[in-house]
Amino acid sequence: MNKKNRKTPNSFHNKFLRDYKSLIDISQAMIGERNIEKLLSLIMEEITRVLEAERSSLFLVDHNTGEIWSHIAQKAEIEEIRLPIGKGIAGYTAKTGKLLNIRNAYKDKRFCSDFDMETGFRTKSVLCAAMFNHEKEVIGVIQVLNKKSGYFTKKDEKILVAFASHASIALENAILHDEAEIFMRSLIKTLAAAVDARDPVTAGHSERVTYYALKIGEELKLNQDKMRMLEIAAILHDVGKIGVKDRILTKPGRYTKEEYEEMKKHAYYTKQILDNIHFSKKDKDIPLVASTHHEMMNGNGYPFGLKKTAIPLLSRIIAVADIYDAMISYDRPYKKAMTVNQALDVLRKESRTRLDRKIVDIFIKKQLYLFDRRNYIRINVELAIEYKVLRPEEQEKIYHSSSTTNISAGGLVFISKKIIPISSFVAVRVYLVDMTLDLTAKVIRVDKISDKKYKIAICFVNISDPVREKLSKYLVKILNTH
């Protein structure tokens, strides 16, 4: 008996040390993770394991809607859980910031049993801690359910509080990184849109070039950083056209020699414009890549006369994508668009002198020129939505019901009973069969249908890549069933 008693404290002590070592290791991993989806999944998996619980949920606080919502809910049969701040145990913690350790959830008046009834899961013990940002504002709640050995202990409380503290820092860093990324992509799209506005005939060219370029990059197995740089440089490859005079840029006929020399300056202007943007260390070559897509393998290109491998690989990729799209996508009064086969023949010929032969071969042999337009078109479909106008001085508190007339992965058109000014921002909820999307959008067009009916076109401004992908797949599914 004495021997057994001597071992018990040591076993608890060793486990305590293991748990804290786990906490340190996990915290280091969290600090280095910038992908919010991966980060939150990591947080949930590890806290469930360390605290020996059945499952956990991580709720993010949406102060704009006054709700908490389950970004990650392990093993939950419900797609998404939303609660008003203050409702339920997690809602109470979100409102007060207090740690809660409840042995019997059904005896606690704050407990909301709706989700147990809907899923068949039986909540027993609950440990709940708030996540705070640097301003001491609650940004999330970690809720751990059903300690396998009975009840959560004081030691569990300390571990969860420490874990939540580290997780808060990691989450806030990820959110800031995400916001910086959103800002960067918004700036990029604005610059590209400015080019499209200058020459409507070539509108959409940068988007298509980016699509082809990324397909080539995937075949070349470029790493994530290179793919990101390729994407941004491809979108911005013609931004220097902003500096070209209208009479030249939109000239319907062929250029004179002098006009062509003036037009060629757009590549140099691209470098000048992008050099004034502060890119991160890993993106610092974007101005060079974007501005050298007119360089030629034989050294006869512009603006710098680079030759062969002196031309960045990413520029050589963009060059193939750019020339192909320019040949097939739009007519000029003096030049009709080519067929695909005609354009491919030109690429083969140009690979002898101007273009990188390896890239051209990959582009043709792998049929990367087959453009999947389904993700880029609007679909005429009626979906239920709710919206409210976001005004700096006074935001609408009530959502208005409406329906879409068409939708794409980038925006939608809906009917409103009152006019909403162009450039206004709106919060919009899109109700799909198996999910609800909460998005922010900007009004880009207003068409009057009658005295009390307006057609409002909006573009999404905060849609993340994973959500955009989900929406794209949903729209493709609709296309395939009609």
C-alpha positions, 0 to 999 in steps of 0.5 A: 500500500505504501509503495502504491501511495509513493508512486501516485504523486509521481504519476500525477506530477509527470502527467502535469509536466507532460501536459505543460510541455504539450502546451508549450509545443502547441503554443509554438506551433500556433504562433507560426500558423497563419491559416485560420482554418488550420489554426483553429482545428489545431487548437481544438484537437490539442485541447481536447486531447490534453484535457481528456475530453469528449469534444470541444468547440471554439466560438468566435465573437461577432460584435457586429451581429451580437452573436457567437458562432462555432467556427470549429465544433468537433464531431458536431452534427450541426453545420454551424452553431450561432447564439446571441452573446449572453445566451448559453454557457459559451455566450455567458463567457463571451459576455462576461469573460469569466471562466466557467467549470460546470459539473452538471450542465443540465442543473445550470440555468445558463445551459442551452440544451437545444443542440443536445436535443437536435444532435442526440449528444448528452452534455455533462461537464463543461469547462469554458474560457474566454479568449482576449485580444490585446485590448482585453476584448473577448474575441472567442470562447473555448468550450470543452465538454465531458471530461472522460474521467468525471469532472474538470479539475483546478489543474484543467482550469489552469491549463485551459486559461494558459492555452486560451491565452496563447491561442488568443495571441495566435488567433489575433495574429492570424486575423491581422494577417488575414486582414492585411491579406484582404487589404493587399488583394483589394488593392490588387483588384482595384489596380486591375479593375482600373486597367479594365476600365481604361480599355473595356475591350480587354476587360477580364484579361488579367483574370484569365492570364492569372488562371492560365499562369497558375495552372502552369505553376501547378504543373511545374510544382511551384511552392506556395510562396512562388504560386502566391507571387505568380498570382499577384504578378499575373493580376498586375502584369498590365497595371502600367497601362494606366500611364498610357494615353487613351488615344494610344491605349484604345486606338481602334487601328494599328499602331504607328511605329512611334505609337508602338514605342509609346505603348511598350512603355507600359511594362516600365510603368508597371515596374515604377508603379509597383515599386511604390508599393511596400511588398513583404520580403517574400513578395519583393520580386513581384514588381520585376516579375510583373514588368518583364513578361514582354522580355524574350528568350532571344533578348529582343524583348522589353523593357530591359532586354533580358535574355534566357534565364535572366528572365524570371521563371514566373515572368516566362510563365506569365508571357505564355499565358498573356500571349495566348489569351490576347490571341483568342479572347477579343477582337480588334477592328484590324484583327479578329480573335484566333481559334484555339488551334491557330493560337497554339500554332503561334505559341509553338512558333514563338517558342523557337525565339521568344517564349520558353519552350518548356513552358509552351510544351507543358501548356499545350501537352497538358491542355492547360488552355482549357478554361473552366469558365463555370467558376467565373459566370453568373448563374440565374437562380433565385436564392433567399437572402437577407441584407442590411445597409452598413452606414458609418453614422447609423447601421440598420439593425434589422435585416431585410428579406429578398432573393437573388436574380443571379449570383457568382462567386464574386457577387450577386444581384437582388431586388430591393424596395428602396434605393441603396446608393452606389458604393454603400456597404451592406451585410448580406446573408445568403441561404444555401441548402446546407450552409449560410454565408454571412458576407460584407459587400459593396453596391456597384450598380443600381437599376430602377425597375419601378417606383418601389423596386430596384435591382441592386448589384453587389460585389463581395469584399470580405469573402475568404478563399475557402468560402469562395471555393464552397460557393463556387462548388455550389454554383457548379452543382446547380449548373450540372443539375439544370 
